[in-house]
Amino acid sequence: MTDAVLERRATTGEVVVEAHDLKRHYDIGGGLFGGKGTVKALDGVSFTLEAGKTLAVVGESGCGKSTLARLVTMIEEPTEGTLKIDGIEVTQSTAELRRKMQIVFQNPYGSLNPRQKIGAILEEPLLINTDDNAATRREKAISMMERVGLRAEHYERYPHMFSGGQRQRIAIARALMLNPKILVLDEPVSALDVSIQAQVLNILMDLQAEFGLAYLFISHDLSVVKHIADDIMVMYLGKPVETGPADEVFDHPRHPYTGALLSATPTADPFHEKQRIRLEGELPSPLDPPPGCSFNPRCWRATEKCVREEPPLFDWGLQCHACFHPLPDEPGEWGGS
């Protein structure tokens, strides 16, 4: 997102995450017969996230979504660029700053200790980070369980005694025990049945309204993103290719990659006709990205200019897109197959 667009979209909301030209590169060896190389997992990401808002980061596997999540949660440090959490640079991170940021993982069973009871799992962050006594910790744990739709009698049960949806509720409750300002939700409903997904998403939206939480929502499923996101950042090969308010991106996508993703999103209306755009080929390797626009080998609108030059993020009202040949307003004029 460019500075000009950020200025136009400025509001009175409290900015809790601010990233500018964020990069994360990994140096790798080529093995016995190969040379060294650099994987540009994240290669220039800028965004702001306000309290009470949801920024959805979408794209195929390998686009850099999870790398961004690791940087924002301070699991890893950026190679270049600046990242501020609640106005403080992550290079100055403290235990207090880390408590403001929590993460909910994709697999709710893998993120819960199978040998601990639910009460102990929820109380553990309080035991480590606060001076609360046992009675206070128990009271807070049961209160949070009820907020996510669990009952007090679940306190003494083990993770294997719950369904997938219930486990994810437990993971969400644990993430909220220290009253964070920001939650990073890394594919939080992709492992759940569709009916359960809706329940968990509703809980997340209710909690956001109650606590004023900011969500960084990592997903590949645009049908899920549509119901929860205020803003969207579409990523491809480590870079944002389109950003903007969710309604604008869904109604008027500009980048061909965004259009292709939207064309693959299922709809509940059996009479709705949609042009399906099928992308050819696989996502290129971040170790050896194509020259020019990284999407050009798979793009039906690519020209010689796309092969020679890398497009910047162009301003388009409240949106930005990295494309020399943006999509027209009417889907019937997009082309593709």
C-alpha positions in Angstrom: 0.0 0.0 0.0 1.5 3.3 -1.0 1.9 6.3 1.3 -0.6 8.3 -0.8 -3.3 5.7 -0.3 -2.5 5.3 3.4 -3.0 9.1 3.7 -6.3 9.1 1.9 -7.6 6.3 4.0 -6.3 7.8 7.3 -8.9 7.6 10.1 -9.1 8.5 13.7 -8.6 4.8 14.6 -5.7 3.7 16.8 -3.0 2.2 14.6 -1.6 -0.9 16.4 0.5 -2.4 13.7 2.6 -0.5 11.1 4.8 -2.1 8.6 6.9 -0.4 6.0 8.8 -2.2 3.2 9.1 -5.3 5.3 11.4 -8.0 4.0 12.5 -11.5 5.1 15.2 -13.2 3.1 16.8 -16.6 3.8 20.3 -17.5 2.6 20.5 -21.2 1.7 23.2 -23.6 0.5 22.9 -25.4 -2.7 24.0 -28.8 -1.5 27.0 -30.8 -2.7 26.8 -29.6 -6.4 24.8 -26.4 -6.1 25.7 -22.8 -5.2 24.3 -20.6 -2.5 21.1 -18.6 -3.1 18.7 -16.3 -1.4 15.0 -17.1 -0.9 13.0 -13.8 -0.8 10.1 -15.2 1.3 8.9 -11.6 1.9 10.0 -8.9 -0.3 8.6 -5.5 0.5 5.3 -5.4 2.4 3.7 -2.2 3.8 0.4 -1.9 5.7 -1.2 -0.5 8.8 -3.7 -2.2 11.0 -6.1 -0.4 13.3 -7.7 -1.5 16.6 -11.1 -3.1 15.9 -10.3 -3.9 12.3 -9.4 -7.0 10.3 -6.7 -7.1 7.6 -6.9 -10.3 5.6 -3.8 -11.6 3.8 -4.6 -14.0 1.0 -2.8 -16.0 -1.6 -1.5 -19.4 -2.6 0.8 -21.5 -0.5 4.3 -20.1 -0.8 3.2 -16.5 -1.3 4.7 -15.3 2.1 1.6 -15.2 4.3 3.0 -17.4 7.1 6.4 -15.6 6.9 4.5 -12.3 7.5 2.7 -13.9 10.5 6.1 -14.9 12.0 7.4 -11.4 11.7 4.4 -9.7 13.1 4.3 -12.1 16.1 8.1 -11.4 16.6 9.0 -15.1 16.1 11.5 -13.9 13.5 13.1 -10.5 12.8 12.8 -8.8 9.4 15.8 -8.7 7.1 14.9 -5.1 6.1 12.2 -2.6 6.7 10.4 -1.4 9.8 7.7 -3.0 11.9 6.0 -1.2 14.8 3.7 -2.8 17.3 1.6 -0.3 19.3 4.1 2.4 18.2 7.2 0.5 19.3 9.8 -0.9 16.9 10.0 -4.7 17.2 13.8 -4.4 17.6 13.0 -2.9 21.0 10.6 -5.7 21.8 10.0 -6.5 25.5 7.9 -9.1 27.3 5.2 -6.5 27.7 5.1 -5.8 24.0 4.9 -9.5 23.2 1.9 -9.9 25.4 0.0 -7.4 23.2 0.4 -9.8 20.3 -1.0 -13.4 20.3 -1.4 -16.0 17.5 -4.0 -18.7 16.8 -2.7 -21.6 14.7 -4.4 -23.6 12.0 -4.4 -26.9 13.7 -6.2 -26.6 17.1 -5.2 -30.1 18.3 -1.5 -29.6 17.5 -1.3 -26.4 19.4 -2.8 -27.8 22.6 -0.8 -29.9 25.1 -2.7 -33.3 25.1 -1.4 -34.0 28.7 -2.8 -30.8 30.2 -6.4 -30.2 31.2 -8.1 -27.2 29.5 -8.1 -25.2 32.7 -4.3 -25.6 33.1 -3.8 -24.7 29.4 -5.8 -21.4 29.8 -4.2 -20.6 33.1 -0.6 -21.1 32.0 -0.2 -17.6 30.4 -1.4 -16.1 33.6 0.9 -18.3 35.7 3.9 -17.2 33.7 3.1 -13.5 33.2 1.0 -12.3 36.1 0.9 -12.5 39.9 -2.7 -13.8 40.0 -3.4 -16.4 42.7 -4.9 -19.8 41.8 -8.5 -18.7 42.5 -8.2 -15.6 40.3 -6.6 -17.6 37.5 -9.4 -20.1 37.6 -12.1 -17.4 37.7 -10.5 -15.7 34.6 -10.2 -19.0 32.7 -13.8 -20.0 33.3 -15.0 -16.5 32.3 -13.0 -16.7 29.0 -14.3 -20.2 28.3 -17.9 -18.9 28.6 -17.0 -16.0 26.2 -16.0 -18.5 23.5 -19.1 -20.7 24.0 -17.6 -23.4 26.3 -19.1 -24.4 29.7 -17.5 -24.4 33.2 -17.5 -28.2 33.4 -15.1 -28.3 30.4 -12.4 -26.9 32.7 -11.3 -30.4 33.9 -11.3 -32.1 30.5 -8.5 -32.9 28.1 -8.1 -31.7 24.5 -8.9 -35.1 23.0 -12.4 -35.0 24.5 -13.4 -32.0 22.3 -14.4 -31.6 18.7 -12.2 -29.6 16.3 -14.4 -26.6 16.6 -14.3 -26.7 20.4 -10.5 -27.1 20.3 -10.2 -24.0 18.2 -12.4 -22.1 20.7 -10.0 -23.2 23.4 -7.0 -21.9 21.4 -8.8 -18.6 20.9 -9.5 -18.4 24.6 -5.9 -19.1 25.5 -4.8 -16.4 23.1 -7.0 -13.8 24.9 -6.0 -14.6 28.4 -3.4 -11.8 28.6 -5.8 -9.2 27.1 -3.8 -8.7 23.8 -4.5 -5.9 21.4 -3.7 -7.9 18.3 -4.4 -11.5 17.2 -2.7 -13.1 14.3 -5.1 -15.8 13.0 -3.1 -18.2 10.8 -5.8 -20.2 8.8 -7.9 -20.5 11.9 -10.9 -22.2 10.3 -9.4 -24.1 7.4 -9.2 -27.4 9.3 -12.8 -27.2 10.4 -16.1 -28.3 8.7 -18.0 -25.5 6.9 -20.8 -25.4 9.5 -18.3 -25.1 12.3 -16.3 -22.4 10.4 -19.3 -20.1 10.6 -19.6 -20.6 14.3 -15.9 -19.8 15.0 -16.0 -16.8 12.7 -19.0 -15.4 14.5 -17.2 -15.9 17.8 -14.2 -14.0 16.5 -16.3 -11.1 15.3 -18.1 -10.9 18.6 -14.8 -10.9 20.5 -13.5 -8.2 18.2 -16.5 -6.0 18.9 -16.2 -6.6 22.7 -12.5 -6.1 23.1 -11.6 -3.8 20.2 -9.1 -6.4 18.9 -7.1 -6.0 15.7 -7.0 -9.1 13.5 -4.3 -10.1 11.0 -6.3 -12.9 9.3 -4.1 -15.2 7.2 -6.2 -17.3 4.7 -6.3 -18.8 1.2 -10.1 -19.0 1.3 -11.7 -15.8 -0.1 -15.2 -17.0 0.8 -14.2 -16.9 4.5 -12.3 -13.6 4.1 -15.4 -11.9 2.6 -17.3 -12.3 5.9 -14.7 -11.0 8.3 -12.2 -8.7 6.6 -12.3 -4.9 6.5 -9.2 -4.7 4.3 -7.5 -7.2 2.0 -3.9 -7.7 0.9 -3.4 -10.2 -1.9 0.1 -11.5 -2.0 2.0 -13.3 -4.7 5.6 -14.6 -4.4 6.4 -12.5 -1.4 4.9 -9.2 -2.5 1.5 -7.6 -2.3 -0.1 -7.4 -5.8 -3.4 -5.7 -4.7 -4.6 -4.0 -1.5 -7.7 -2.1 -0.6 -11.0 -2.2 1.3 -12.6 -5.6 1.2 -15.7 -4.4 -0.6 -13.7 -2.7 -3.3 -11.4 -5.6 -3.9 -14.3 -8.1 -4.2 -16.5 -5.8 -6.3 -13.7 -4.4 -8.6 -10.5 -6.5 -8.5 -7.8 -4.9 -10.6 -4.9 -7.4 -10.6 -5.4 -10.5 -12.8 -4.3 -12.8 -10.0 -7.0 -11.4 -7.7 -9.5 -11.9 -10.5 -8.4 -15.5 -10.9 -8.8 -16.2 -7.1 -12.2 -14.6 -7.0 -13.3 -16.6 -10.0 -12.5 -19.8 -8.1 -14.5 -18.8 -5.1 -17.7 -20.9 -4.8 -21.1 -19.1 -4.5 -24.3 -20.3 -2.8 -26.4 -19.0 -5.7 -27.0 -21.8 -8.2 -28.2 -19.4 -10.8 -25.2 -17.1 -10.6 -23.0 -17.3 -13.7 -19.3 -16.8 -13.1 -16.4 -16.8 -15.6 -13.9 -19.3 -14.4 -10.2 -18.3 -14.9 -7.9 -21.2 -14.8 -4.2 -20.3 -14.1 -1.6 -22.3 -16.0 1.5 -23.6 -14.4 2.7 -23.5 -10.8 3.8 -20.8 -8.4 7.4 -19.9 -9.3 10.1 -20.6 -6.8 11.1 -17.6 -4.6 14.7 -18.8 -5.1 14.5 -18.1 -8.8 11.6 -15.7 -9.5 10.8 -14.8 -13.1 12.1 -11.4 -14.5 9.7 -8.4 -14.6 6.3 -9.0 -13.1 6.5 -12.3 -11.1 3.0 -13.2 -12.3 3.7 -12.9 -16.0 4.4 -16.6 -16.7 0.8 -17.4 -15.6 -1.0 -14.2 -16.7 -3.2 -14.2 -19.8 -2.9 -10.4 -20.1 0.9 -10.3 -20.0 2.9 -8.4 -22.6 6.6 -7.9 -23.3 6.6 -5.0 -20.9 5.5 -7.3 -18.1 8.5 -9.6 -18.8 11.0 -6.7 -18.9 9.7 -4.5 -16.1 8.5 -5.0 -12.6 5.3 -3.0 -12.0 5.1 -0.8 -8.9 2.0 -0.5 -6.7 -0.2 1.9 -8.6 -2.8 4.0 -6.8 -6.4 3.3 -7.8 -8.6 5.3 -5.6 -8.6 3.5 -2.2 -7.0 0.5 -3.8 -3.5 -0.3 -5.0 -2.5 -2.8 -7.7 0.8 -4.0 -9.2 -0.2 -4.5 -12.8 0.5 -2.7 -16.1 -2.8 -4.1 -17.5 -5.4 -4.0 -14.7 -8.7 -5.7 -15.1 -11.7 -3.7 -16.5 -14.8 -3.2 -14.3 -16.9 -5.9 -16.1 -15.8 -9.5 -15.5 -17.0 -10.4 -19.0 -14.2 -8.3 -20.4 -11.4 -9.9 -18.3 -10.5 -12.5 -20.8 -8.8 -15.7 -19.6 -10.2 -19.2 -19.9 
